[in-house]
Amino acid sequence: MTRPEHPCMPADRLCRSTDVPQSISAWSTTPVAEELTAALIAPRGYPVLTEADRGELRTRLLWCLERRADLLGEALTRITPFALRQRFFGRAVTPFRWSPWTARRTIGIAAVRVCTTGALYAPADAVATVVAEMAGRGGPPGSLGTWLSRAAAPVVALVRAEATTWASNLLSAVDWSRPGLRPVIGAPDRWWCSPTMPRVAIRGRVDLSVTSAGNGNPRGPRAVLTVFEGCPSPASRVELGLAPLVSALTGPLEDVPVRAAGWWPAAGRLLTFPVGPSLLADAADAVAQALGPPCPPVPVPPAPVMRPV
Amino acid sequence: MDDAPSLRTSALTAEASPLMPEPALAALRGDPYRRPQVDHCLVRGLREWLEDGVGAAARELPPGSPPVRIDRHSGRGPSSSHPQARLDVPRARGALLGALFRQLVATGRIDDPIADAVEALAAGGDEGEALLDLLRCLTPAQRASVRREVTAAARRMVGQWGPVPSSWRPRTRDRVAIPLCGGRVVLSDTLDLVLGTAPVDRRSVCIVNLSPGADPESERQDRHFAGLLETLRSGAPPFRLATYRLMSGELEREDVTDEMLFSSVRRVIRVAAEQCGPGRSEATAA
């Protein structure tokens, strides 16, 4: 073996023992999973979102949306992380249709649920079960179940292949056996529709929501994780802020996650952001920018005049 | 296809291939007791080496330029340019067989090789449609030749691979994208087949590349590039790399050594210097 060219390269790697068996089918927690899980359930830090922040956020978003009323068509405009990313990089948003690629997440989520409950061990088996069940159940026109039930066998095989890869990536990313970890895998999407502009809807989607019980607290702070393709981009921060933004606009303050994390399995990268006024304001601005040019600042009401008694 | 026999895994797994005396999966698994331990210092060193080497090249990029994407085909010159730039019969044949391989891993069976592969390509988006258009434009004699070759290769594939055990965690077309220098350079690849769980203490992953041709030097470089990217992504090198030649059914395999990873790092740095330099081609910018 030649000496590595880089000074950071250690030269003492030849001292290795090879006497410990390792099965290719071993299911264990990797250092990456430990790190990601620890980041998700880390104690709550600052900044903390207040009711005043939330009110300001809602006012700001409504103001921007109203300024863009004339730019919106009759059809419903859905703001999703994908749409934000496409607009960020100046690409056209293509209409949705089911394909092995677009179906992989829905099936993968269901398969991860099956595996984490212990019903099945391997992602490929779980995916096969989920696909068979969805195709057998069918559903309304346009649903995944209907599409699967009508798809040719080779297309279903591709769906299974894509979903297995997706589910394997999420399964190996989290330490599911960590004590006190309470995961919710793929909770239903949450939507926020503007009360004054019902043609605009913002979607909050997360792949994993985690709370950790401990120190006598049965329900600790919540963190959310989203799985992305490729590698992080400059748009990643606002994409991650979208789900907490919808939580902040729709639910009680306690439901707003304290941390938003993104996992890029293709890159092996994790990004986490504390959820606070800054992240949510940036996400709201990104939503507004996705609909049109920058809007003027929200007018500040005049301060009350203090008169001497 | 009327002349394509139905291929069932159960009927063909007993067939022995003269080109591969031992079953493919056993050859890939090797002896689990002899897999090397994971060396985290090695992985950190590789990344820093790459960041330094590629960073020097990335400084040549103008501010605000799109990221430079380096894949397994980068740096091979115009004679072997990126396959997405050309559509020819060998590539279409490779795509058909690649889809069949994926189906075999996912379901353990291939019913009608040509019909299955065509359905899969049609579901694969614009690129698949373009390849199908190419096949439709062939003469009847050329189409018959492709049909014969694909059917024979699919039959061989089923015999060699059989159903891959789900406990081996098979993943097909696993995409890797490693950003370097703050995302200004991205190393990307698609791993055709990944076997094994994520590594803890010992290397546990095996990567298989599919090759439509038989160019040993390019295949070797592709394997090493895939091994490097998996190392950077998961924090541990794979224990074994392999190339499966779709047309001949040969399986080339090698255990991952540190020197393989070093040579791949050197190649990436050299390619990055070419791609990021003043004469860089626009085609390399993603």
Interface residues (C-beta under 8 A of the other chain):
Chain A: M1 T2 P4 E5 H6 C8 M9 P10 R13 R16 S17 T18 D19 V20 P21 Q22 S23 I24 S25 A26 W27 S28 T29 T30 P31 V32 A33 S99 P100 W101 Y121 A122 P123 A124 D125 A151 A152 A153 P154 V155 A157 L158 R160 A161 E162 T164 T165 S168 N169 S172 E229 G230 C231 P232 S233 W264 P265 A266 A267 G268 R269
Chain B: R29 P32 Y33 R34 R35 P36 Q37 D39 H40 C41 L42 R44 G45 L46 E48 W49 D52 A99 R102 Q103 V105 A106 T107 D111 A115 D116 A117 E119 A120 A123 G124 G125 P165 S166 S167 W168 R169 P170 R171 T172 R173 D174 R175 V176 A177 I178 P179 G183 V186 L195 G196 T197 A198 P199 V200 D201 R202 S204 C206 L232 R233 S234 G235 T257 D258 E259 F262 R266
